[in-house]
């Protein structure tokens, strides 16, 4: 696994800071094929993951497709979606507590669960893959993430775009949307428009670009984030 120790240490610290986040609701829906208005390209379903188990259990997930690797700290439950991905995909989830709490991971392609993994061991490891996954490739560059923190259990649709394509996502908060290799490379324009399905409260969303928080919003049933 060719990932710098400094990156792992930073991810662990961030995950412990997130331990207090105990959002309820484990249902996530990956991506869906929705007809978009106008001439925007409609991209097929992508790969996604659900990290489930004992609510509030802290973890660090290492995720990869054929191009990129991401280290994602979080707490159970969390939905993770890769747009513009390059299969095969793999995930390794490390539990960060010494107890017998359940930690599980579901690997999803489109709307179907393709693989399940779980652990109850102290500092246990749950893994999964879809396809024959190679060794972990280099870290994502640029690393673009939309972190939908709430409202908990809120189903939302999202339109994630770069300068050439648009990707439609449907998931449940809390969720992280990873954008693999947006067109134009580092410095490329990216944006995301998020719409609640129903209404459980205002959106809380962060746009993180190369590990730097570049925009944060708290608003009603729809939110748009852009960088630059």
N, C-alpha and C positions, 0 to 999 in steps of 0.2 A: 504494500500500500504506500504509494509515493506521495505522502502528505506531510508537510512540515509540522514538527512538534509544536512550534509556536502557534500554528493555526488551531491545532487540537486543544491546546491549553486555553486559548481565547474562547473557543466554542464551549468548553466545559464551564468556564467562568460565567459565560452568558447564560448557559442553561440553568445553572444554580440560581442566577438572578431571576430567571423566569419561573422558579419553582412555585412561587406564590400564586401564579396564574392557574386557577383551577376551573377553567371553563367547562361547562357540561355539554354533553351531546357528542356522539361518536359517529354520526352518519355523515359521509361525504360522498360526492357523486362523480369525482374525477372530472371528465370533460364530456360534452355532449355536442351533437351535430345540429346547429341551429342556423336557419337561413338568415343571412344578414342583409340589411337594406343596401341599395345602390350597387356599386361594382366592387365592394370589398371582397377579397378572396375568402372563401369559407374553408377553414382548415379542418381535416378530420380529427376524431378523438385522439387524445394524447395519453401518456402514461401518468399514473398517480399512485399515491400510497396513503393508507390510513394507519396512523399509530394509535393503538387503542389499549385498553386495560384499566388498571386502577387510576381513577381520575387524580391528577396532580403529580403522578410519578415523573420525575425529571429524567431526561435522556439526551444523548447526542446521536444524531443519525448521520451516517456517511452515505451519500446517494450518488449514483453515477449512471450515465448513459455511455454511448460509444465515444462521445466527444469530450465530456466535461464531468467534473466531480464537484460536489457541494458538501459542506459540513453544516448541518442544521441543528442547533440546540432547541429544546422545547420541553413541554410537559404534555402528558396525556390529557385529553385527546388532541390530535393535530392531523389535519389533512394537508398533504403535500402534492402539488401538481407540477409537472414539467411540461412547458409548452415549447414548440419547435424542437422536440426531442429527437434523438438519434438512437433507436433501440439497437441492441438489447439494453435493459436497465437492471440495476441491482441496488439493494439497500442493506445496510448493516446498522442496527439500532442498539446502542449500549445504554443499559440502565445505570443510573448514577447513584443508586441507594443500595444499602446492604440490608435488604428485607426480602420477603417472599411475595411482594406485590406482583400482579400479573402485568406483563408488558407484551403486546402483540403488534404485528405488522401485517397489513394486507397489501398485496401488489395487484394493481388494477390496470387493465387495458380497456380503454373506452368506458363501458359501464359494467364490465364483468370482472369479478375477482378471480385472478389467475393463480395466486399462491398465498398461503398463510404461514406465518411463523410466530412463535411465542416463547416466553421464558418466565419462570418464577424464581430463578436463581439469584443469589446476592450478586449485584453488579452484572446481571445476566446479559446475554446477547441474543437478539432475534434478527434473523436474516431472511432475505427473499430475493428472487430474481425472476425476470421474464425474458426468456431466450438465454442463449449461452453467453454469459457476460464475461468480457475479458478483464484483465487487471484494471484497477482504478486509473483512469486517464488523468491528465493535469487538471488543476483547479479551474473552475469556470472563469473565463475572462472575455468580456466583462461579466461580473457576477450581479445579476439583476433579480431582485426579489420584491414581490408585493406581499406584505404581511397583513392579512385581514384578521384583526384581533377580536372583533366583535361587531354586533352582539352575538353572544354564544347561541349556538343552534340555528342561527339565521342562514337559510338557504339564499345563495346569491348567484347571479349570472355575471360574467365578466367578459369584456372584449379587450384583449391584450394585443397591442400593435407595435410594430417597428415601421420603418419607412417603406416596406414592401408588402407585408402580410399582416393578417389579423387572425387571432386565435380565440375561439370561444370556449369558455370554461364555466362549468356549474359545480359548485361545492358548498360546503357548510363551514361557517366560522366556528373555531379558529382555523385558519388555513394559510399556507405559504405557497405562492405561485412563483416558480423558478422559470426564468426566461433564458433558454439556452441559445447563446450565440445570436443575438439580434443582428439584423442586417445593418452593416456599417461598422461593426466592431466597437471598440471602446470609444465612448463619446457619441455613439449613435442615439438618435431620438427614440424613446420608448414612452408609451403611455398605456394607461389602463382605465377603463370605465366600468364601474361596478354598480349593479342594480339589485336591490333586495327583492326576493320573491315573498310577498307578504311584508309584514313590518313588525319587528321585535324591539326596535330601538335604533338609535343612530349608529352609522358605520364608524369604526375606528380602524384606519388603514395607514400603514407606513410603506413608503417606497424606499428601498435600500439599494444603493448603486455602489458596487465595489466596497461593500461593508460600511458605507457611510450613509446615514439617514439623510435623504435629500428632500423628502416631503412627507408630511404627516397631516392627515385630515380627520376631523370628527364632524360628521354631517348626517343628513337624513337618509332617504331611501336610495339616493344615487350619489356617486362620488367619482371624480376624474382626477387622476394623478399623472403628472408628466415630468420627464427629464430629458434633455435640459430644458 
